[in-house]
Amino acid sequence: MTGPQRDGLPILAFESGSDLEAWLAGNAGTSQGIWLRVFKVGSGKPTARFEELELGIAYGWSESKRVGYDSESYLQKFTPRKSKGTTSERNLRIARRLIEEGRMT
């Protein structure tokens, strides 16, 4: 894959949560993960917000490490959840809600 990477994973930016969800729908089953570039509010740039990462739970993904990138954005590591990994209570609540809403894939 071409373009910027960190630790072997591509750095991707999405202008909205729906753009992120469209990417997940097409790539969640085959990708090893991404670094999601999230722009700070003060940058004025459209971006998928951290809160929209819950979309990943519907596809079996979760967020982990967050690191600074530049003065206007940070990177959030976003990967498929490991089958033997633990699930936080927060993510379990989100998953239950997504199931009730019929949004789990």
C-alpha positions as CSV (number, residue, x, y, z in Angstrom):
1,M,0.0,0.0,0.0
2,T,1.3,3.4,-0.9
3,G,0.9,6.6,1.2
4,P,1.9,7.4,4.8
5,Q,2.3,4.6,7.3
6,R,3.2,4.1,10.9
7,D,4.3,0.8,12.3
8,G,3.4,-1.0,9.1
9,L,-0.2,0.3,9.0
10,P,-1.6,2.9,6.7
11,I,-2.6,6.3,8.0
12,L,-6.0,7.2,6.7
13,A,-8.3,10.2,7.1
14,F,-12.0,10.4,6.6
15,E,-14.1,13.5,6.2
16,S,-17.1,12.0,8.1
17,G,-18.3,9.0,10.1
18,S,-20.2,7.8,7.0
19,D,-17.0,7.8,5.0
20,L,-15.3,5.7,7.8
21,E,-18.3,3.3,7.9
22,A,-18.1,2.9,4.1
23,W,-14.4,2.0,4.3
24,L,-15.1,-0.5,7.1
25,A,-17.9,-2.1,5.1
26,G,-15.4,-2.7,2.2
27,N,-12.2,-3.4,4.2
28,A,-12.9,-4.6,7.8
29,G,-12.7,-8.3,6.8
30,T,-9.3,-8.0,5.1
31,S,-7.4,-5.1,6.6
32,Q,-4.8,-5.7,9.4
33,G,-5.7,-2.2,10.8
34,I,-5.2,1.5,10.2
35,W,-4.0,4.6,12.0
36,L,-7.0,6.9,11.8
37,R,-6.0,10.5,11.4
38,V,-8.4,12.7,13.4
39,F,-8.3,16.4,12.9
40,K,-8.6,18.7,16.0
41,V,-11.7,20.9,16.1
42,G,-9.6,24.0,15.8
43,S,-8.1,22.8,12.4
44,G,-11.4,23.6,10.7
45,K,-11.0,20.4,8.6
46,P,-13.8,17.9,8.2
47,T,-13.0,14.6,9.9
48,A,-14.4,11.4,11.4
49,R,-14.6,12.2,15.1
50,F,-13.3,9.9,17.9
51,E,-16.9,9.3,19.0
52,E,-17.6,7.7,15.6
53,L,-15.0,5.0,16.2
54,E,-17.9,3.1,17.8
55,L,-18.9,2.3,14.3
56,G,-15.9,-0.1,14.3
57,I,-17.4,-2.2,17.1
58,A,-20.2,-3.1,14.6
59,Y,-17.5,-4.6,12.4
60,G,-15.4,-6.2,15.2
61,W,-12.9,-3.5,15.4
62,S,-11.7,-1.4,18.3
63,E,-9.5,1.6,19.0
64,S,-6.3,1.4,21.1
65,K,-3.2,3.6,21.2
66,R,-3.6,7.4,20.4
67,V,-0.5,9.4,19.5
68,G,0.1,13.0,18.3
69,Y,0.7,13.4,14.6
70,D,1.1,17.1,13.8
71,S,-0.2,20.5,15.1
72,E,-3.7,19.9,13.7
73,S,-4.3,16.2,14.1
74,Y,-3.6,13.0,16.1
75,L,-3.6,9.3,15.1
76,Q,-5.8,6.7,16.7
77,K,-4.8,3.1,16.1
78,F,-7.9,1.2,14.9
79,T,-7.6,-2.6,14.4
80,P,-9.7,-5.8,14.2
81,R,-10.4,-7.0,17.7
82,K,-8.4,-10.1,18.7
83,S,-10.6,-13.1,19.3
84,K,-8.9,-13.8,22.7
85,G,-8.8,-10.2,23.7
86,T,-10.9,-8.7,26.5
87,T,-13.8,-6.3,25.9
88,S,-14.2,-3.2,28.0
89,E,-17.5,-2.6,29.7
90,R,-17.9,0.6,27.6
91,N,-17.5,-1.4,24.4
92,L,-20.0,-4.0,25.6
93,R,-22.5,-1.3,26.3
94,I,-22.0,0.1,22.8
95,A,-22.2,-3.3,21.2
96,R,-25.5,-4.0,23.1
97,R,-26.9,-0.7,21.8
98,L,-25.8,-1.4,18.2
99,I,-27.5,-4.8,18.4
100,E,-30.7,-3.2,19.6
101,E,-30.5,-0.7,16.7
102,G,-29.8,-3.5,14.2
103,R,-26.5,-2.0,13.3
104,M,-24.1,-4.9,14.1
105,T,-22.7,-6.6,11.0
